[in-house]
Amino acid sequence: MSAAVEAPISRLPSLHERQDTMTNVEFGSPAYRQCSDSFYAPRSCAGEASQPANFNCGQPTVEPTECTQPMAMLPVELAVRMTRDYVPFLVLDCRSFIAFNLCHISEALNIGCSDRVTRKRLHCGRVQLEDLLGSAEAKEMFRKRSDIIVYDDRTQELTQSKAANSLHLLLSLLCRQGKRAYFVKGGLNEFQSQFDSLCSKAEATPAPAMLYSPTTPYLCDSLIDSATASQVLPFLYLGNERDAANRERLESLGVTHVLNVTSHIPLHFEQEGFTYKRLPASDSGSQNLKQYFDDAFHFIDEVRREGGRVLVHCRAGVSRSATITIAYMMRHLAKSMADMYALVKSKRSIISPNFNFMGQLLELEQTIRQEQQTVAREEQMCSHEEEMATQEEQAVTLQERHVTLDRQSVTLEDQTATSEQQMDTQ
């Protein structure tokens, strides 16, 4: 979108005046375009929205250079900006990746901060906004754009949403970075009800059978059907039942071991030189997959030590086997769930562990963190004990030196006395 020259404006109409201006005017008509020119202009940030949430994580506050608070934007205003050549802008969808794929405003980018872990990392400064945008092109666009428009599902006023939610957080951080931050009143629901043609929606395709559990978030079946085994580490592949049943494929990948995370898929080549292990798990909201973590870790580590390669699979390579793979990466690399989820996702884009399994991964993260803290305390105690032992050794050495000096002093006194006796005798 190309930039346009802005004419000075003595007074901008209020939000309600702008809304009333467009009432009963057909979108896209000449009257609409003429009317839009009369009310639209980029506004300053001393706008009409409520104050942004205060996200304090012990970090020094970044003073904004331009924007002091986010502004509300009507759906009609966004539609005008999308269909006319005004100041370049960027639209961010702060909903979940799955909701974004089902329907989103055209040209919007999904910024992945809908989960609690990422939001915490974001507002504590451990990750930057542009880091959550996938492609280099998207990151470059974010850096260049001054006007950023954010939307969620249905927020009408910022006072209606919690201060820690994705919308509040994004708007606050954008203002701190000096961006002109807007939120769409009514979110996607309101925008789509007025301008459905400006929204992109996933095409529904009938599926003969589900490849994953209802507890696993919606994914496009065509993506799952076309997926092949994905290499996550040099010795670890993540795949599905088709990969496990294709001997030529296994041999071409150099796979020597297979970790089957199902209770029913056969161990196809168990008698033909491949080593198998089964974890009899279902993709359900009640399955305790965490009980198998240690067995899986031991099996995969054995493969690594032997110089082999392992295929971890379930039925679709989306939920169960993805969870096992993420868990192993967390343990193997001592990294957080969010980091390892993102890494595995970058290798196999269709992964989507069900919500039950995501909770178990968070529990594993807490366990690993506690273990690391325990090890750190033990190392600190050992270091302290070693320091104390060193000090004791130094004290003993010093004491021995004192004893030696005392003996030398006594010897010197004896020699002096002997010399005096000899002189008296003479």
Helices and strands as residue ranges (DSSP letters): H 15-21, H 30-39, E 71-73, H 75-83, E 89-93, H 97-102, E 103-105, E 109-110, H 116-123, G 129-132, H 136-144, E 147-151, G 158-160, H 166-176, E 180-184, H 187-194, G 196-198, E 199-201, H 221-226, E 230-233, E 236-239, H 241-244, H 247-253, E 257-260, E 275-278, G 290-292, H 293-306, E 310-313, H 320-333, H 337-347, H 355-425
